[in-house]
């Protein structure tokens, strides 16, 4: 009886070894093929515009996934597959998340060509305005415009890859958020963001890299204002400063010599230096345009509008203007600013911004020393390992308001 049992066990073990050997032979005998994967990209784009490429082949029978990060050297065993592709692609001046899916692929031959059509799904996380210190600092003067040189804007790379700030435009809206004039045409605001001040970060394309989660500071003057006013901010380490080269008139003067390079003035008021309104009242945005001649490209975007203003004496005055109107493809980020008690309207299409941030609860009382600072997305920050900021295209939800300036 014992001999019989031992014999049965030995036969079972031998049979198991034979089965394993056959299975391994079957796996190694399945032919493998090189795959020629072709991506159909959105019109106007090129393969050079693709980054963060992720290709996932799923074998349909066993649901086994195989991932690649390049179109080269894709080798797979014969079988039935589906393939999904995701990437970040430059579409116009924006970085868009693009995806594609092809199913029911019967991989049977070498160098088999597979097509995947990509379509833009959402805007990839990129540059955002993290902070706007527009309220300035109270120096005891009776004039609310007496001390505004310590204003600054902090711009942050909110994405997962290094970005270059070269050519990034900083703009201010033509319309303000505390008036409600009846505009002609009536849909003028929905056409885009009308701007009348445009400054550009200098560079040749890859001079000013900003790593994920890191920031650059653009100041009115890159100076340590704490030296003369302890309640102010230290901007001596600012990356850039804006400067209007006004050659004549009461505001004419030479550039203050600091280490920070000047922004390139593209569209400015040639008689008065630019200052952000210390009550808010306008939208501040980041934008990009394509082409070497930025001013010429912007001038092609000009549109006419008008409105009727009733003067204190009862007379009506028709105001006409021809500002640059930036469309959705050119606007990178917007923060709309206003006075809490005086807000009347958005100055952007709803797709760009749906709310407003403020540092003044009532008119004529600037929130001296206070700033608007974008909130941190704690979930994405933990997931990515670097700081990620909230960006829902609603300034009222995305920003902390009436908080101390971060560079105090």
C-alpha positions as CSV (number, residue, x, y, z in Angstrom):
1,X,0.0,0.0,0.0
2,X,2.8,2.4,0.9
3,X,4.7,1.6,-2.3
4,X,1.6,2.3,-4.3
5,X,1.1,5.6,-2.6
6,X,4.7,6.6,-3.2
7,X,4.4,5.7,-6.9
8,X,1.3,7.8,-7.3
9,X,3.0,10.8,-5.7
10,X,6.1,10.4,-7.9
11,X,3.9,10.2,-11.0
12,X,2.0,13.4,-10.0
13,X,5.2,15.3,-9.4
14,X,6.6,14.2,-12.8
15,X,3.3,15.2,-14.5
16,X,3.4,18.6,-12.9
17,X,7.0,19.2,-14.1
18,X,6.0,18.2,-17.6
19,X,3.1,20.7,-17.5
20,X,5.3,23.5,-16.3
21,X,7.8,22.7,-19.0
22,X,5.2,22.7,-21.6
23,X,3.8,26.0,-20.4
24,X,7.2,27.7,-20.4
25,X,7.8,26.3,-23.9
26,X,4.5,27.8,-25.0
27,X,5.3,31.2,-23.5
28,X,8.7,31.4,-25.1
29,X,7.3,30.1,-28.4
30,X,4.8,33.0,-28.7
31,X,6.3,35.3,-31.4
32,X,7.1,38.8,-30.5
33,X,6.6,41.7,-32.9
34,X,7.9,45.2,-33.3
35,X,5.0,47.7,-33.3
36,X,4.9,50.8,-35.4
37,X,2.7,53.2,-33.4
38,X,1.5,56.3,-35.3
39,X,-0.1,59.2,-33.4
40,X,-2.7,61.4,-35.2
41,X,-2.2,64.8,-33.5
42,X,-4.5,67.9,-33.4
43,X,-4.2,70.2,-36.4
44,X,-1.5,72.8,-36.1
45,X,0.7,70.7,-33.8
46,X,3.8,68.7,-34.4
47,X,5.4,65.7,-32.8
48,X,8.0,68.0,-31.3
49,X,5.2,69.6,-29.2
50,X,4.7,66.3,-27.3
51,X,6.0,65.7,-23.7
52,X,5.2,63.4,-20.8
53,X,4.3,60.6,-23.2
54,X,2.7,57.5,-21.7
55,X,1.7,54.5,-23.8
56,X,-0.2,51.5,-22.3
57,X,-0.9,48.3,-24.2
58,X,-3.4,45.9,-22.5
59,X,-3.5,42.3,-23.6
60,X,-7.2,41.6,-23.7
61,X,-7.2,37.9,-22.6
62,X,-5.1,38.2,-19.5
63,X,-5.5,42.0,-19.0
64,X,-1.7,42.3,-18.7
65,X,-0.5,45.9,-19.1
66,X,2.8,46.9,-20.7
67,X,3.9,50.5,-20.6
68,X,6.2,52.6,-22.8
69,X,7.4,56.2,-22.7
70,X,8.6,56.4,-26.3
71,X,7.4,55.4,-29.7
72,X,10.7,53.6,-30.3
73,X,11.4,50.0,-29.4
74,X,7.8,48.8,-28.8
75,X,8.0,45.0,-28.8
76,X,5.0,42.8,-27.8
77,X,4.0,39.2,-28.0
78,X,1.4,38.2,-30.6
79,X,-2.2,38.7,-29.3
80,X,-5.2,40.9,-29.0
81,X,-4.6,44.4,-27.5
82,X,-6.0,47.8,-26.8
83,X,-3.6,50.8,-26.5
84,X,-4.2,54.0,-24.6
85,X,-2.0,57.1,-25.0
86,X,-1.7,60.2,-22.9
87,X,0.7,63.1,-23.2
88,X,1.0,66.8,-22.8
89,X,1.0,68.7,-26.0
90,X,1.5,72.4,-26.9
91,X,-1.7,73.4,-28.7
92,X,-1.2,77.0,-29.7
93,X,0.4,78.7,-26.7
94,X,-1.2,76.3,-24.2
95,X,-0.1,73.0,-22.8
96,X,-3.0,70.6,-23.1
97,X,-3.5,67.1,-21.8
98,X,-4.2,64.9,-24.9
99,X,-5.4,61.3,-24.9
100,X,-6.3,58.6,-27.4
101,X,-7.5,55.0,-27.4
102,X,-7.5,52.2,-30.1
103,X,-9.1,48.9,-29.3
104,X,-9.4,45.4,-30.9
105,X,-5.8,45.3,-32.2
106,X,-4.9,41.9,-33.5
107,X,-1.1,41.9,-33.4
108,X,0.0,39.2,-35.8
109,X,3.0,40.5,-37.8
110,X,6.2,42.4,-37.5
111,X,6.3,46.2,-37.9
112,X,2.5,46.2,-37.7
113,X,1.2,49.8,-37.9
114,X,-1.3,51.0,-35.3
115,X,-2.9,54.4,-35.4
116,X,-4.1,56.3,-32.3
117,X,-5.9,59.6,-32.7
118,X,-5.2,62.1,-30.0
119,X,-7.6,64.8,-28.8
120,X,-7.1,67.6,-26.3
121,X,-9.0,66.9,-23.1
122,X,-8.0,69.6,-20.6
123,X,-5.3,72.2,-20.0
124,X,-2.2,70.9,-18.3
125,X,-1.1,72.5,-15.1
126,X,1.4,75.2,-16.0
127,X,2.1,78.8,-14.9
128,X,-0.3,80.4,-12.4
129,X,-0.4,83.6,-10.5
130,X,0.3,82.6,-6.9
131,X,0.1,86.0,-5.3
132,X,-0.7,89.6,-6.1
133,X,0.5,92.2,-3.6
134,X,-1.3,95.3,-5.1
135,X,-2.5,97.0,-1.9
136,X,1.0,98.3,-1.1
137,X,2.0,99.5,2.4
138,X,0.7,102.3,4.5
139,X,3.4,105.0,5.0
140,X,1.1,107.4,6.9
141,X,0.5,109.6,3.9
142,X,-3.0,111.0,3.2
143,X,-2.6,110.1,-0.5
144,X,-3.5,106.5,-1.3
145,X,-1.2,106.5,-4.3
146,X,1.8,107.8,-2.4
147,X,3.5,104.5,-1.7
148,X,2.9,101.8,-4.3
149,X,6.4,101.0,-5.5
150,X,6.5,97.8,-3.3
151,X,3.9,96.0,-5.4
152,X,4.7,92.6,-6.8
153,X,3.3,89.5,-8.5
154,X,4.5,85.9,-7.7
155,X,4.2,83.5,-10.6
156,X,4.5,79.7,-9.9
157,X,5.1,76.6,-12.1
158,X,2.0,74.6,-11.1
159,X,2.9,71.6,-13.4
160,X,5.0,68.5,-13.1
161,X,7.8,69.4,-15.6
162,X,10.2,72.4,-15.7
163,X,8.8,75.3,-17.7
164,X,10.4,78.4,-19.2
165,X,9.1,81.8,-18.4
166,X,10.7,83.4,-21.5
167,X,8.1,85.3,-23.5
168,X,5.4,85.1,-20.8
169,X,3.2,88.2,-20.9
170,X,1.9,90.0,-17.8
171,X,-1.2,92.0,-18.6
172,X,-3.9,94.2,-17.0
173,X,-7.5,94.4,-18.1
174,X,-8.9,97.4,-19.8
175,X,-12.2,97.2,-18.0
176,X,-12.6,97.4,-14.3
177,X,-14.8,95.4,-12.0
178,X,-16.6,98.2,-10.1
179,X,-18.3,99.8,-13.1
180,X,-21.3,98.5,-15.0
181,X,-21.4,100.6,-18.2
182,X,-23.5,99.3,-21.0
183,X,-21.0,98.2,-23.6
184,X,-21.5,98.2,-27.4
185,X,-21.3,95.5,-28.7
186,X,-23.2,93.9,-25.9
187,X,-21.1,90.7,-26.0
188,X,-17.8,92.5,-25.8
189,X,-16.7,90.9,-22.5
190,X,-17.5,87.4,-23.7
191,X,-15.2,87.9,-26.7
192,X,-12.1,87.7,-24.5
193,X,-10.0,89.6,-22.1
194,X,-9.5,93.2,-23.2
195,X,-6.1,94.6,-22.0
196,X,-4.3,97.9,-22.2
197,X,-1.0,97.1,-20.4
198,X,1.3,94.4,-21.6
199,X,4.8,93.5,-20.3
200,X,6.9,90.5,-21.3
201,X,9.5,88.4,-19.5
202,X,12.7,88.6,-21.6
203,X,14.6,85.7,-22.9
204,X,15.4,83.6,-26.0
205,X,13.2,80.6,-25.1
206,X,15.2,78.7,-22.5
207,X,16.9,81.4,-20.4
208,X,14.5,81.3,-17.4
209,X,13.6,77.8,-16.2
210,X,11.2,77.4,-13.4
211,X,11.0,74.0,-11.7
212,X,7.7,72.4,-10.6
213,X,6.4,74.1,-7.5
214,X,8.9,76.9,-7.7
215,X,8.2,80.6,-8.3
216,X,9.5,83.8,-9.8
217,X,8.8,87.3,-8.4
218,X,8.1,90.3,-10.6
219,X,8.3,93.6,-8.8
220,X,7.6,97.2,-9.5
221,X,11.1,97.9,-8.1
222,X,13.5,95.2,-6.9
223,X,14.5,97.0,-3.7
224,X,14.4,96.2,0.0
225,X,11.6,98.6,1.1
226,X,12.0,97.5,4.7
227,X,15.1,99.7,4.9
228,X,12.9,102.8,4.7
229,X,9.6,101.4,5.9
230,X,9.8,98.3,8.2
231,X,6.2,97.4,7.6
232,X,6.9,97.0,3.8
233,X,8.4,94.1,1.9
234,X,11.9,93.0,0.8
235,X,12.0,92.8,-3.0
236,X,15.7,92.9,-3.4
237,X,15.7,89.3,-4.5
238,X,13.0,89.7,-7.1
239,X,13.6,88.0,-10.5
240,X,12.3,90.8,-12.6
241,X,10.9,94.4,-12.3
242,X,8.7,96.3,-14.6
243,X,9.9,99.7,-15.9
244,X,8.3,102.2,-18.2
245,X,10.9,104.1,-20.3
246,X,9.2,107.5,-20.1
247,X,11.4,110.1,-21.8
248,X,9.4,113.3,-21.2
249,X,6.8,114.8,-19.0
250,X,6.3,114.8,-15.2
251,X,7.0,111.1,-14.9
252,X,10.2,111.0,-16.9
253,X,13.2,109.5,-15.2
254,X,15.9,107.0,-15.5
255,X,15.8,103.3,-14.5
256,X,16.7,102.5,-10.9
257,X,19.8,100.3,-11.0
258,X,19.1,96.9,-9.5
259,X,20.2,93.3,-10.2
260,X,16.7,92.4,-11.5
261,X,16.4,92.6,-15.3
262,X,13.5,94.7,-16.6
263,X,10.4,93.3,-18.2
264,X,10.0,94.2,-21.9
265,X,7.3,96.9,-22.2
266,X,5.1,95.9,-25.1
267,X,1.9,97.9,-24.7
268,X,2.1,100.8,-22.2
269,X,0.9,104.3,-21.4
270,X,3.9,106.2,-22.6
271,X,3.2,109.2,-20.3
272,X,2.3,107.5,-17.0
273,X,4.1,104.5,-15.3
274,X,2.1,101.4,-14.7
275,X,0.9,100.7,-11.2
276,X,-1.6,98.2,-10.1
277,X,-4.6,99.9,-8.6
278,X,-4.2,99.5,-4.8
279,X,-7.9,98.7,-4.4
280,X,-7.8,96.0,-7.0
281,X,-10.6,96.8,-9.5
282,X,-8.9,95.1,-12.5
283,X,-7.9,91.6,-13.7
284,X,-4.2,90.7,-13.8
285,X,-3.4,87.8,-16.2
286,X,-0.6,85.8,-17.8
287,X,-0.7,85.2,-21.5
288,X,1.3,84.1,-24.5
289,X,1.3,84.8,-28.2
290,X,3.1,83.0,-31.0
291,X,5.5,84.6,-33.5
292,X,8.6,86.8,-33.2
293,X,7.0,90.2,-33.3
294,X,4.8,90.1,-30.2
295,X,3.5,93.6,-30.5
296,X,2.4,93.1,-34.2
297,X,0.6,89.9,-33.1
298,X,-1.2,91.7,-30.3
299,X,-2.2,94.6,-32.6
300,X,-4.0,92.2,-34.8
301,X,-6.2,91.3,-31.9
302,X,-7.5,94.8,-31.3
303,X,-11.3,95.3,-31.3
304,X,-13.5,98.4,-31.0
305,X,-16.1,99.0,-28.3
306,X,-17.8,101.9,-26.8
307,X,-20.0,102.9,-23.9
308,X,-21.9,106.0,-22.6
309,X,-20.7,107.6,-19.4
310,X,-23.1,110.1,-17.6
311,X,-21.1,113.0,-16.1
312,X,-21.9,114.6,-12.8
313,X,-23.4,117.6,-14.6
314,X,-25.8,115.3,-16.3
315,X,-24.2,115.4,-19.8
316,X,-23.6,112.1,-21.6
317,X,-20.2,111.3,-23.0
318,X,-19.5,108.4,-25.5
319,X,-16.2,106.7,-24.7
320,X,-14.6,104.7,-27.6
321,X,-11.6,102.4,-27.3
322,X,-9.7,99.9,-29.3
323,X,-7.9,97.5,-26.9
324,X,-6.2,94.2,-27.5
325,X,-8.6,91.4,-26.9
326,X,-7.0,88.1,-25.8
327,X,-8.9,85.0,-26.7
328,X,-9.1,81.7,-24.7
329,X,-6.1,80.1,-26.6
330,X,-3.8,83.0,-25.5
331,X,-4.7,83.4,-21.8
332,X,-2.6,81.2,-19.4
333,X,-4.1,82.3,-16.1
334,X,-6.2,85.1,-14.7
335,X,-6.9,86.6,-11.2
336,X,-9.8,89.0,-11.1
337,X,-9.5,91.7,-8.4
338,X,-12.2,94.0,-7.0
339,X,-13.5,95.8,-3.9
340,X,-15.9,93.5,-1.9
341,X,-18.6,96.1,-1.5
342,X,-18.3,97.6,-5.0
343,X,-18.0,94.6,-7.3
344,X,-20.4,94.8,-10.2
345,X,-19.1,92.5,-13.0
346,X,-16.5,90.1,-14.3
347,X,-14.2,91.5,-17.0
348,X,-13.4,88.1,-18.6
349,X,-15.5,85.4,-20.2
350,X,-16.8,82.9,-17.6
351,X,-14.4,80.2,-19.0
352,X,-11.4,82.3,-17.9
353,X,-12.6,83.3,-14.4
354,X,-15.9,83.0,-12.5
355,X,-15.2,85.0,-9.3
356,X,-13.0,87.7,-7.8
357,X,-10.5,88.2,-5.0
358,X,-10.1,91.3,-2.9
359,X,-8.1,93.1,-0.2
360,X,-10.5,95.9,0.4
361,X,-13.9,95.4,2.0
362,X,-15.1,98.9,1.1
363,X,-14.1,101.6,-1.4
364,X,-11.3,104.1,-0.7
365,X,-9.8,101.9,2.1
366,X,-6.9,99.9,0.7
367,X,-6.0,96.7,2.5
368,X,-2.5,98.0,3.3
369,X,0.1,95.2,3.8
370,X,-2.5,92.5,2.7
371,X,-2.3,90.2,-0.3
372,X,-4.3,87.6,-2.2
373,X,-2.5,84.3,-2.2
374,X,-3.6,81.1,-4.0
375,X,-4.5,78.2,-1.9
376,X,-2.5,74.9,-1.8
377,X,-4.0,71.7,-3.1
378,X,-2.9,69.4,-0.3
379,X,-4.0,66.2,-2.1
380,X,-2.0,66.9,-5.3
381,X,0.9,68.2,-3.3
382,X,1.2,64.9,-1.4
383,X,0.7,62.9,-4.6
384,X,3.3,64.8,-6.7
385,X,5.9,65.5,-4.0
386,X,6.0,69.2,-4.9
387,X,3.7,72.1,-4.1
388,X,0.6,72.3,-6.3
389,X,-1.8,75.2,-6.1
390,X,-5.6,75.2,-6.4
391,X,-6.7,76.4,-9.9
392,X,-10.5,76.1,-10.7
393,X,-10.7,79.3,-12.8
394,X,-12.6,81.0,-9.9
395,X,-10.6,83.6,-8.1
396,X,-13.2,83.8,-5.4
397,X,-12.6,80.1,-4.5
398,X,-8.9,79.8,-5.4
399,X,-7.4,82.5,-3.3
400,X,-6.9,83.4,0.4
401,X,-7.8,87.1,0.8
402,X,-6.7,89.8,3.2
403,X,-3.7,87.8,4.3
404,X,-0.2,89.3,5.0
405,X,2.0,89.6,2.0
406,X,4.4,86.6,1.8
407,X,7.5,88.7,1.4
408,X,7.0,90.8,4.5
